[in-house]
Amino acid sequence: MAFKVETGLLNPDTAQYAGKGQAKPTLADIAAAARATEALGFDGVCAPEAGHDPFLPLTIAAEHTERIHLGTNVAIAFPGARW
């Protein structure tokens, strides 16, 4: 059995934790990050719901990769809903 390795795509960076806000990547940045991650040999990437929608980056990643597995860390469907 092969060892599976996963990494984050567009995880919050240190600038965000230093109070400087999170960088705003372009669609081209997302595509390049996904291609580079796959080229490095990672088996999967996940996009967190940390200040942005996790689904758009994963859609872009799917379009620009061939074999890598894609997923979300946490995606809350109805954060403001009251039951």
C-alpha positions in Angstrom: 0.0 0.0 0.0 1.3 3.4 -0.9 1.6 6.2 1.6 -0.9 8.9 0.9 0.1 12.5 1.4 -2.3 15.4 1.4 -1.7 19.1 1.7 -3.8 22.3 1.8 -4.6 24.5 -1.1 -4.9 28.2 -0.2 -4.5 27.6 3.6 -4.3 30.7 5.7 -0.7 32.0 5.7 1.4 33.6 8.4 0.4 37.1 7.2 -3.2 36.4 8.2 -2.2 35.2 11.6 0.0 38.3 12.0 -3.1 40.5 11.5 -2.2 41.6 8.0 -5.1 39.8 6.2 -5.0 36.9 3.8 -3.6 37.3 0.4 -6.2 37.3 -2.4 -5.1 34.8 -5.0 -6.3 35.0 -8.6 -7.8 32.1 -10.5 -4.4 31.7 -12.3 -2.7 31.5 -8.8 -5.1 28.7 -7.8 -4.5 26.8 -11.0 -0.7 27.2 -10.7 -0.7 26.0 -7.0 -2.8 23.0 -7.9 -0.5 22.0 -10.8 2.6 22.5 -8.7 1.2 20.4 -5.8 0.4 17.6 -8.2 3.8 17.9 -9.8 5.4 17.6 -6.4 3.8 14.2 -6.0 1.1 14.9 -3.5 -1.9 12.6 -3.6 -4.5 15.1 -2.6 -5.3 18.7 -1.7 -8.0 20.2 0.4 -9.3 23.7 0.6 -10.4 25.1 4.0 -13.3 27.3 4.6 -11.1 30.0 6.1 -12.2 33.3 4.8 -13.3 32.1 1.4 -15.6 29.5 -0.3 -13.7 26.2 -0.6 -15.5 25.0 -3.6 -14.3 27.5 -6.3 -10.6 26.8 -5.7 -11.3 23.0 -5.9 -13.2 23.5 -9.2 -10.2 25.4 -10.6 -7.9 22.7 -9.3 -10.0 20.0 -10.9 -9.7 21.7 -14.2 -5.9 22.0 -14.0 -4.9 18.6 -12.6 -5.2 15.0 -13.7 -4.8 12.6 -10.8 -4.8 14.5 -7.5 -7.7 13.9 -5.0 -9.6 17.0 -4.0 -11.6 17.7 -0.8 -12.7 20.3 1.7 -11.5 20.5 5.3 -14.8 22.0 6.6 -17.6 23.3 4.5 -20.6 24.5 6.6 -23.6 24.6 4.3 -25.9 27.0 6.3 -23.8 29.0 8.8 -26.5 31.5 9.5 -29.5 29.2 9.6 -31.6 29.0 12.6 -33.5 25.7 13.2 
